[in-house]
Amino acid sequence: MNPSIPLSSPDITEAEIAAVTAVLRTPQLSLGPELHAFEQALAAYHAVPHAVAVSSGTAGLHLALLTLGIGEGDEVIVPSFAFVAVANTVLQVRATPVFAEIDPVTLNLDPNAVEAAITPRTRAILLVHTFGVPAEMDAFADIARRHHLALIEDACEAMGAEFDGRRAGSFGDLAVFGFYPNKQLTTGEGGAVLARNAGHADRLRLLRNQGRAPSADWLDHAEIGYNYRLSDLACALGRVQLARLEEMLRMRREAAERYHALLASIPRLELPQLTVPRRTISWFVYVVRLPHNVDRERTRAALAERGIATGRYFAPIHLQPAWRAIAGTSADAWPITESVARQTLALPFFNRITPGQQQLVADALHEAVSSSR
Ligand SMILES: Cc1ncc(COP(=O)(O)O)c(C=O)c1O
């Protein structure tokens, strides 16, 4: 049965449709004025000098690592409680991802665990602002400075989040965003890399466009590059979404607050924190943690029977079959990650989820959790 309450849903208004249609009436569907305007708007929003739009968050992570010159023999510290591209892209540049443990409350990398994982081969920390809750940026900036490491922020889940009043994505040497339709801001597929250094921005632009120098002929390639461009159609969509971001983040925060009120009475269900000191959360997903004695798959099946979609955000990377096969990773190495990942359940969450839909989810969850005892 098709779920009648989806896990996520993009929020596209007539303004986005008009903006994309307007591009279709021009001859410039790629590398045109919308690309430039979207990049300018992203840079201005984050108060950083450069933004480079790319075809996905994964492409952004790949280019960020290449731009910093990370490669064979280098180690990059990453969380295992994250989307798989975080570690895959490190392998794809022939470097070694080193997993570090997370903080059980914020679900972000634990600065002490990161510091303990540093070796003479460590080149960078790739941290994720998990579920839109900013990581402890002052601690990570301090570690990076003391150990001479590059800092890459994966802010794919955190556009608009803030730490001490500063936007996620404005702290690292480079920061990566993703614009898949489940994200706070979508371009269908897409992403961006923010840079503070003009040299990094130039290199990102060269690599995303088949290694072409900016003024070079279409068939002149200074370097081995990629086609990681983002079309002007996507950029036009992104520009309208960015202009609506504040309104969209408000709808998401209100939806999170409604869930909180509806779910608070379910015994031993752990709810995400509505506020975290020094942070403004950009709500990406609404993830609860089931009591240890409740079977998550049975709970998911019970909700699915009522047409309610759920997710397992996140399955630890080190336990993925592909990772066990390649890197020989095994269970029990990162116990907090594994224990949290066994309990998490992402509930339907999107800008226009209605109070009525949330009530249905709450009732179904209440019943499923109560009947598990
Ligand atoms: C933390 C994180 N990093 C990277 C990505 C990859 O982004 P994309 O799907 O646009 O390649 C995602 C998106 O799912 C993500 O959540």
The ligand as a MOL file (V3000), in Angstrom:
LIG
                    3D

  0  0  0     0  0            999 V3000
M  V30 BEGIN CTAB
M  V30 COUNTS 16 16 0 0 0
M  V30 BEGIN ATOM
M  V30 1 C 24.7040 14.4040 6.0370 0
M  V30 2 C 24.5390 14.2030 4.5610 0
M  V30 3 N 25.6370 14.2340 3.7770 0
M  V30 4 C 25.5490 14.0670 2.4400 0
M  V30 5 C 24.3390 13.8450 1.8190 0
M  V30 6 C 24.3070 13.5850 0.3460 0
M  V30 7 O 23.5690 14.4950 -0.3700 0
M  V30 8 P 22.9720 14.0870 -1.8260 0
M  V30 9 O 21.9080 13.0810 -1.6060 0
M  V30 10 O 22.4880 15.3950 -2.3650 0
M  V30 11 O 24.1160 13.5550 -2.6310 0
M  V30 12 C 23.1700 13.8140 2.6060 0
M  V30 13 C 21.8460 13.6400 1.9750 0
M  V30 14 O 21.1690 12.7030 2.0910 0
M  V30 15 C 23.2760 13.9740 4.0100 0
M  V30 16 O 22.1880 13.9110 4.8080 0
M  V30 END ATOM
M  V30 BEGIN BOND
M  V30 1 1 1 2
M  V30 2 1 2 3
M  V30 3 2 2 15
M  V30 4 2 3 4
M  V30 5 1 4 5
M  V30 6 1 5 6
M  V30 7 2 5 12
M  V30 8 1 6 7
M  V30 9 1 7 8
M  V30 10 2 8 9
M  V30 11 1 8 10
M  V30 12 1 8 11
M  V30 13 1 12 13
M  V30 14 1 12 15
M  V30 15 2 13 14
M  V30 16 1 15 16
M  V30 END BOND
M  V30 END CTAB
M  END
